[in-house]
Protein backbone atom coordinates (compact mmCIF):
# COMPACT_ATOMS: atom_id res chain seq x y z
CA UNK A 1 0.00 0.00 0.00
CA UNK A 2 1.20 3.50 -0.78
CA UNK A 3 -0.65 6.73 -0.19
CA UNK A 4 -1.47 8.34 -3.53
CA UNK A 5 -1.42 11.75 -1.87
CA UNK A 6 2.34 11.51 -1.35
CA UNK A 7 2.76 11.90 -5.11
CA UNK A 8 1.61 15.51 -4.78
CA UNK A 9 5.25 16.40 -4.16
CA UNK A 10 5.64 16.00 -7.93
CA UNK A 11 3.83 19.34 -8.24
CA UNK A 12 6.19 21.19 -5.92
CA UNK A 13 8.57 23.66 -7.62
CA UNK A 14 11.70 21.93 -6.35
CA UNK A 15 14.56 20.09 -8.07
CA UNK A 16 14.14 17.01 -5.86
CA UNK A 17 11.79 15.90 -3.10
CA UNK A 18 10.94 12.79 -1.12
CA UNK A 19 8.08 12.14 1.28
CA UNK A 20 6.64 9.37 3.39
CA UNK A 21 4.07 8.59 6.07
CA UNK A 22 3.96 6.14 8.96
CA UNK A 23 1.22 5.05 11.36
CA UNK A 24 1.50 4.93 15.12
CA UNK A 25 1.94 1.15 14.97
CA UNK A 26 5.01 1.56 12.75
CA UNK A 27 3.27 0.66 9.49
CA UNK A 28 4.86 2.68 6.68
CA UNK A 29 2.01 3.91 4.50
CA UNK A 30 4.35 4.53 1.63
CA UNK A 31 7.05 6.80 0.29
CA UNK A 32 7.43 8.83 -2.87
CA UNK A 33 10.67 10.06 -4.36
CA UNK A 34 14.23 9.08 -3.35
CA UNK A 35 13.46 7.84 0.16
CA UNK A 36 17.05 6.71 0.82
CA UNK A 37 18.65 9.99 -0.30
CA UNK A 38 20.17 12.09 2.48
CA UNK A 39 19.04 15.73 2.41
CA UNK A 40 20.21 18.63 4.60
CA UNK A 41 17.63 18.96 7.37
CA UNK A 42 18.23 22.53 8.55
CA UNK A 43 16.07 22.94 11.69
CA UNK A 44 14.51 19.49 11.44
CA UNK A 45 17.84 18.67 13.11
CA UNK A 46 16.41 20.07 16.36
CA UNK A 47 13.89 17.30 17.17
CA UNK A 48 16.65 14.71 16.76
CA UNK A 49 18.96 16.72 19.00
CA UNK A 50 16.16 17.18 21.52
CA UNK A 51 15.51 13.44 21.61
CA UNK A 52 19.18 12.83 22.38
CA UNK A 53 18.96 15.41 25.16
CA UNK A 54 15.95 13.57 26.60
CA UNK A 55 17.89 10.30 26.54
CA UNK A 56 20.63 12.08 28.51
CA UNK A 57 17.96 13.22 30.96
CA UNK A 58 16.60 9.69 31.42
CA UNK A 59 20.13 8.34 31.84
CA UNK A 60 20.68 10.83 34.66
CA UNK A 61 23.43 12.76 32.88
CA UNK A 62 21.41 16.00 33.03
CA UNK A 63 18.27 17.31 34.69
CA UNK A 64 15.71 19.35 32.79
CA UNK A 65 15.75 22.12 35.39
CA UNK A 66 19.49 22.33 36.01
CA UNK A 67 21.36 25.49 34.92
CA UNK A 68 22.43 25.53 31.26
CA UNK A 69 23.01 28.34 28.82
CA UNK A 70 22.92 31.98 29.93
CA UNK A 71 22.48 32.97 33.61
CA UNK A 72 19.07 31.94 34.92
CA UNK A 73 18.45 29.51 32.05
CA UNK A 74 18.02 25.75 32.30
CA UNK A 75 18.08 22.74 29.99
CA UNK A 76 14.29 23.09 29.79
CA UNK A 77 14.57 26.74 28.72
CA UNK A 78 17.04 25.83 25.97
CA UNK A 79 14.79 23.05 24.65
CA UNK A 80 11.71 25.29 24.75
CA UNK A 81 13.33 28.36 23.12
CA UNK A 82 12.82 30.47 26.25
CA UNK A 83 16.44 30.88 27.36
CA UNK A 84 16.58 34.49 26.15
CA UNK A 85 19.36 33.75 23.67
CA UNK A 86 19.23 35.46 20.29
CA UNK A 87 18.34 33.58 17.11
CA UNK A 88 21.83 32.94 15.76
CA UNK A 89 24.08 34.77 18.20
CA UNK A 90 25.37 33.69 21.58
CA UNK A 91 24.03 36.76 23.37
CA UNK A 92 20.91 37.25 25.47
CA UNK A 93 18.12 39.57 24.43
CA UNK A 94 15.62 38.86 27.24
CA UNK A 95 15.26 37.17 30.60
CA UNK A 96 14.79 33.37 30.61
CA UNK A 97 11.12 32.36 30.45
CA UNK A 98 9.87 35.74 29.30
CA UNK A 99 9.49 35.30 25.53
CA UNK A 100 9.66 32.51 22.98
CA UNK A 101 12.84 33.52 21.15
CA UNK A 102 13.51 30.81 18.60
CA UNK A 103 17.24 30.20 18.95
CA UNK A 104 19.82 28.17 17.07
CA UNK A 105 22.33 29.41 19.63
CA UNK A 106 20.24 27.84 22.38
CA UNK A 107 20.47 24.40 20.80
CA UNK A 108 24.18 24.83 20.26
CA UNK A 109 24.63 25.62 23.96
CA UNK A 110 22.42 22.64 24.78
CA UNK A 111 24.70 20.37 22.72
CA UNK A 112 27.77 21.76 24.48
CA UNK A 113 26.15 21.24 27.88
CA UNK A 114 25.31 17.59 27.15
CA UNK A 115 28.78 16.97 25.72
CA UNK A 116 30.33 18.23 28.97
CA UNK A 117 27.89 16.22 31.10
CA UNK A 118 28.48 12.96 29.23
CA UNK A 119 32.12 13.54 28.22
CA UNK A 120 31.10 12.54 24.68
CA UNK A 121 30.96 14.90 21.68
CA UNK A 122 27.28 15.67 21.10
CA UNK A 123 27.14 14.23 17.57
CA UNK A 124 28.62 10.97 18.86
CA UNK A 125 26.23 10.91 21.81
CA UNK A 126 23.23 11.45 19.53
CA UNK A 127 24.43 8.69 17.22
CA UNK A 128 24.81 6.23 20.10
CA UNK A 129 21.64 7.29 21.93
CA UNK A 130 19.19 7.72 19.05
CA UNK A 131 20.45 7.05 15.53
CA UNK A 132 22.05 3.63 15.95
CA UNK A 133 19.25 2.14 18.12
CA UNK A 134 16.68 3.22 15.52
CA UNK A 135 18.74 2.00 12.55
CA UNK A 136 19.08 5.51 11.12
CA UNK A 137 22.20 4.70 9.12
CA UNK A 138 22.03 7.63 6.67
CA UNK A 139 21.62 10.26 9.39
CA UNK A 140 24.30 12.45 10.95
CA UNK A 141 24.17 15.30 13.45
CA UNK A 142 27.75 16.46 12.86
CA UNK A 143 28.13 20.22 13.19
CA UNK A 144 25.50 22.41 14.82
CA UNK A 145 22.80 20.45 16.70
CA UNK A 146 20.46 23.26 15.65
CA UNK A 147 20.73 23.03 11.88
CA UNK A 148 23.49 20.85 10.39
CA UNK A 149 21.88 17.40 10.42
CA UNK A 150 21.38 15.31 7.30
CA UNK A 151 18.92 12.44 6.94
CA UNK A 152 16.64 10.55 4.58
CA UNK A 153 12.89 10.02 4.51
CA UNK A 154 13.44 6.33 5.28
CA UNK A 155 15.40 7.20 8.42
CA UNK A 156 13.04 9.94 9.57
CA UNK A 157 10.08 7.59 9.26
CA UNK A 158 11.85 5.37 11.81
CA UNK A 159 12.18 8.38 14.08
CA UNK A 160 8.55 9.38 13.47
CA UNK A 161 7.44 5.87 14.44
CA UNK A 162 9.51 6.18 17.63
CA UNK A 163 7.81 9.46 18.49
CA UNK A 164 4.42 7.75 18.27
CA UNK A 165 5.34 4.57 20.14
CA UNK A 166 8.52 5.28 22.12
CA UNK A 167 11.04 2.53 22.78
CA UNK A 168 14.11 4.62 23.61
CA UNK A 169 12.31 6.86 26.09
CA UNK A 170 9.58 6.47 28.66
CA UNK A 171 6.31 7.49 26.96
CA UNK A 172 5.76 9.96 29.80
CA UNK A 173 8.95 11.79 28.80
CA UNK A 174 7.78 12.06 25.20
CA UNK A 175 4.36 13.24 26.42
CA UNK A 176 6.05 16.04 28.37
CA UNK A 177 8.23 16.93 25.38
CA UNK A 178 5.11 17.35 23.26
CA UNK A 179 3.20 19.33 25.91
CA UNK A 180 3.34 23.13 25.94
CA UNK A 181 6.18 24.47 28.08
CA UNK A 182 5.73 27.94 29.57
CA UNK A 183 2.11 28.30 28.38
CA UNK A 184 0.96 31.66 27.07
CA UNK A 185 4.42 32.70 25.87
CA UNK A 186 4.43 34.98 22.84
CA UNK A 187 6.97 34.84 20.04
CA UNK A 188 7.73 34.73 16.35
CA UNK A 189 7.40 31.47 14.42
CA UNK A 190 10.09 31.80 11.72
CA UNK A 191 8.48 32.26 8.33
CA UNK A 192 5.00 32.73 9.80
CA UNK A 193 5.25 35.83 11.92
CA UNK A 194 4.19 36.71 15.46
CA UNK A 195 2.11 34.11 17.27
CA UNK A 196 0.28 34.66 20.54
CA UNK A 197 0.79 32.21 22.05
CA UNK A 198 3.74 30.63 20.26
CA UNK A 199 3.40 27.18 21.81
CA UNK A 200 6.39 24.89 22.00
CA UNK A 201 7.31 21.71 23.82
CA UNK A 202 10.81 20.39 24.49
CA UNK A 203 12.36 20.62 21.03
CA UNK A 204 9.04 20.20 19.24
CA UNK A 205 6.78 22.94 17.93
CA UNK A 206 3.13 22.38 18.87
CA UNK A 207 0.46 23.45 16.42
CA UNK A 208 -2.40 24.32 18.77
CA UNK A 209 -4.39 27.19 17.19
CA UNK A 210 -1.56 28.90 15.30
CA UNK A 211 -2.53 30.66 12.10
CA UNK A 212 -0.96 30.82 9.61
CA UNK A 213 0.88 27.53 9.98
CA UNK A 214 2.90 25.09 7.89
CA UNK A 215 0.70 22.07 8.72
CA UNK A 216 -2.82 21.58 7.35
CA UNK A 217 -6.15 23.14 8.15
CA UNK A 218 -7.33 19.67 9.20
CA UNK A 219 -4.28 19.00 11.41
CA UNK A 220 -5.29 18.52 15.03
CA UNK A 221 -4.20 21.09 17.64
CA UNK A 222 -2.07 18.34 19.21
CA UNK A 223 0.07 18.05 16.07
CA UNK A 224 3.75 18.52 16.81
CA UNK A 225 6.96 18.53 14.80
CA UNK A 226 9.31 20.91 13.05
CA UNK A 227 10.12 22.41 9.70
CA UNK A 228 13.46 23.52 8.29
CA UNK A 229 14.73 26.34 6.13
CA UNK A 230 16.12 23.76 3.68
CA UNK A 231 12.52 22.98 2.64
CA UNK A 232 11.94 20.09 5.05
CA UNK A 233 9.36 19.07 7.61
CA UNK A 234 8.28 16.33 10.00
CA UNK A 235 4.91 16.33 11.71
CA UNK A 236 3.13 13.88 14.01
CA UNK A 237 -0.65 14.14 14.38
CA UNK A 238 -1.59 12.06 17.46
CA UNK A 239 -5.32 12.36 16.73
CA UNK A 240 -4.80 10.91 13.24
CA UNK A 241 -2.31 8.32 14.50
CA UNK A 242 -0.04 9.32 11.63
CA UNK A 243 3.25 11.07 10.98
CA UNK A 244 4.59 12.52 7.75
CA UNK A 245 8.02 13.57 6.52
CA UNK A 246 8.99 15.61 3.46
CA UNK A 247 12.50 16.58 2.38
CA UNK A 248 13.49 18.82 -0.53
CA UNK A 249 16.54 20.57 -1.90
CA UNK A 250 14.94 24.01 -2.27
CA UNK A 251 15.06 26.52 0.59
CA UNK A 252 11.83 27.27 2.43
CA UNK A 253 9.90 30.19 0.97
CA UNK A 254 6.51 31.23 -0.41
CA UNK A 255 6.35 28.02 -2.46
CA UNK A 256 6.34 25.97 0.78
CA UNK A 257 3.82 28.23 2.51
CA UNK A 258 1.51 27.55 -0.42
CA UNK A 259 2.25 23.87 -1.03
CA UNK A 260 2.62 22.27 2.38
CA UNK A 261 -0.82 22.76 4.02
CA UNK A 262 -2.87 21.26 1.15
CA UNK A 263 -0.37 18.40 0.93
CA UNK A 264 -0.83 17.67 4.63
CA UNK A 265 -4.62 17.90 4.32
CA UNK A 266 -4.54 15.44 1.41
CA UNK A 267 -2.42 12.96 3.37
CA UNK A 268 -4.69 13.18 6.40
CA UNK A 269 -7.83 12.81 4.27
CA UNK A 270 -6.48 9.71 2.59
CA UNK A 271 -5.40 8.11 5.87
CA UNK A 272 -8.84 8.76 7.35
CA UNK A 273 -10.54 7.36 4.26
CA UNK A 274 -8.50 4.19 4.63
CA UNK A 275 -9.78 3.85 8.18
CA UNK A 276 -6.26 3.33 9.49
CA UNK A 277 -6.42 5.88 12.29
N, C-alpha and C positions, 0 to 999 in steps of 0.2 A: 504494500500500500504506500502511496506517496500523495501528499496533499497537492492538488492541482494549483491551489492558490500560491504555492511557493514559486511557481513559474512566472509570477508577476514581476519578479526582479528582472526579467528579460526586457521590460519596458522602462527600466530605470536608465537615466542618461549617464551611465558609468562604463568605463572600459571593461571591468570585470566585477562580478558579484557572485556570492554563494549564500545560500540560506538553508535553514533546516528547522524542524520542530520536534519536540519530544514531550511525551506525556509524563505525568507524575509517577507512573509505574516504570518508567525507563524505556517505554516503547518509542522508538524513533518513528515518527510519522512520515518521514521522508526528508530528502535533501534535494536541492537544485543548484546547479553550478559546481565549481571545483571544490568539493567539500573537504578535500585533504590539503588544499593549498593554504599556506600560512600567510596571513595578512597582518599588517601593522594594526594594533588594536586601539591606539591612542588611549582615551580614558576608560575604555572597557577593560583596561589593565587593572583599574582600581578594585572591582569586585573580587578579582583573583587575589590581589594583595591583601584585601580585607579578610578574605577567608583564611589566608595564611596567618594573619594577625590573630584571628579567633582561635586557630589551632594553638598558637603560642599561649593564648589566654587559658585554654583548657588544659594545656600541659603544665601550667603554673609558672611559665617563664615571665609573664607579665600579668598585671591586673588592669581591668578596663578603667578604673578610676585612680590609677597611680599617675604621678606627674610625668608628662612627656610633652615635648615641644616648648613653646614659649612659656614664660612664668604664668602660673595659674591654670595652664592647660593640662589635659590628661589624655591618655590613649583614646578614651571615648570621644573627647572633643576633636581629636585629629580624624578619627573615623567618620564623625558626623559633620565635618566641615564647620565646626564652631570654635576652632582654636583661636581665631582672630588673625591668623596668618594671611598674608596677601595671596592673590591667585598664583603667581609664578615667581614670587620673590620671598626670600626668607626674612621678612620683616612683618611686624604686627601692625594692623590697622584698626583693631578694636579689641575690647576685652573678651576673654573666653566666655562663650555661652550667650553673647549678646546678639549676634547676627549670624546668618548662614552665609559665610564667605567661602564659596567654592575654591578649594586651594590644592594645587599640585604640590606646593611647598609642604603643606601639611602631611601629605602622604609620603613625601620624601623623608621628612623628619620621623614619621612613623616607622618607615623601613630602617632608618638608622637606629632608632630606639630598640627595635626587635633584634637587629643584628648585634647590638651591644649586650642585650639581655640573654641571647642564646649563644653568643660567641660564634655565630655562623653568618656569613654574608647573606643579606636578605634574599637575593635571587636563589641561592643554594637552599636556604631554609624553605622557601616557597616550593621549590622543586621537590624537596624531600617530603614536605608536609601535605602538599595538595596535588601537584602535577603527576608525580610518579604513582601515588596510590590510585589515582583516577585513570591512569593509562593515557595521560595527555602528552604524547610523545613529540608532537610538533609545536609545543608551546614553550615559550621562554619568557621570563620576567627580568632578563638582564637589563641593566640601565635603571632608569627612574621607575619606581614602583607606582608612579602616578600615570605614566603615559607611554612607556617604551616596550610594553609587552607585544609579542606576536603569537598568533594562534590560528587554528583552522576551525571551520564550522563543525567538523567531526569531533574535535576536542572539546569545543565549547558546549556541544550537546551533552557530553559526559558531565561537564560541570553543571549545566542546567538541570540535568537529572539529579545530581547530588543536592542541589539547592531545594528540590522538591521532596526528596526522600533522603535526608542526610545519613551518611555512613561514617564520615570523618569527624563530624561534630555531633554533639547532643542536639536533638531537634529543638530543645528549649533555647539553645544558643542561637540557632538560625532564626527562631521566632523573634528573639530580641533584636537581632541584626536587621530584621525586616519590619520592625516596629518603630514608629516615629520617636526619635530622640530629640529632646528639647522642643516639645510641641509649641506651636504658635510662632516659631522663629521665622522672620522674614528673610528674603534674600533673592538674588538673581540666579535663575537657572540659565546657564550659558546657552545662547542661541534662541532662548524663548522669553527673555526679559524678566522683570520683577515679578515675584510670586509671593503672595501673602495668604497663607503661610507657604514656605518653601520646605516641604516635609522631606526628611531624610532619615534613614536608619543608620546602621554601622557599615558604611561603605556602599550602601545600596540606596538609590533614589527611590522614593515611594510616590506613586502617582497621585493618590487621593483625588482632590478635585481640581488639580492644576489645569489651567487653560490659558494659552495654548500648550500643547504637549506633543511629544514625539511618538507616544503610543496611540492607540485607536480610540475613537469615540465610544466603542463598545467595551474597551478595557475596563476591568473592575477597579475600584478605588484601591484595592489591596495589591494591585500590580506593582512589582518592584523590578529594578534592573539598572541599566546604565547605557548611555550612548557615548560614542567617541567622535572626535573631530576628524578622524580618518574615514568617516562614513560608515560607522559600525554600530551595532546595538545588540543587546541581549535583554529580553524581558521574560519575567515569570508571572503568569496570571494565576494565582492560587484558586480563584473561583472557577476558572476554566480548566484547571488541572493540566495546564499546558505551558510550555516555554518555547520561545522562538529566538533564533540567532540570525543575524544578517551581517555579512562582511563585504566591503567594497574597497576599491582602490581610488575612489574620488573623495576629496575632502567634503565634510559636512557643509551644507549650504542650503539655499532656497529649494534646490531640487529635493533634498531629503525632507525638509519641512512639508513639502507637497506630497511626496511619494510614500513616506513611511506610515502615516495613520491609515490610509485606505488599505495598504498591504496588511497591516495588523488586523484591521476589521475583517478582511477577507479570510485570513487564516483562522481567526476565532469563529467566524460564521461556518466555515467548512468543518472545523472540529466539532462544533455543536451539532451540525447536521449529521455527522457520523455517529453521534451519540456516544462519543468516547470520553466525555467529561463526567 
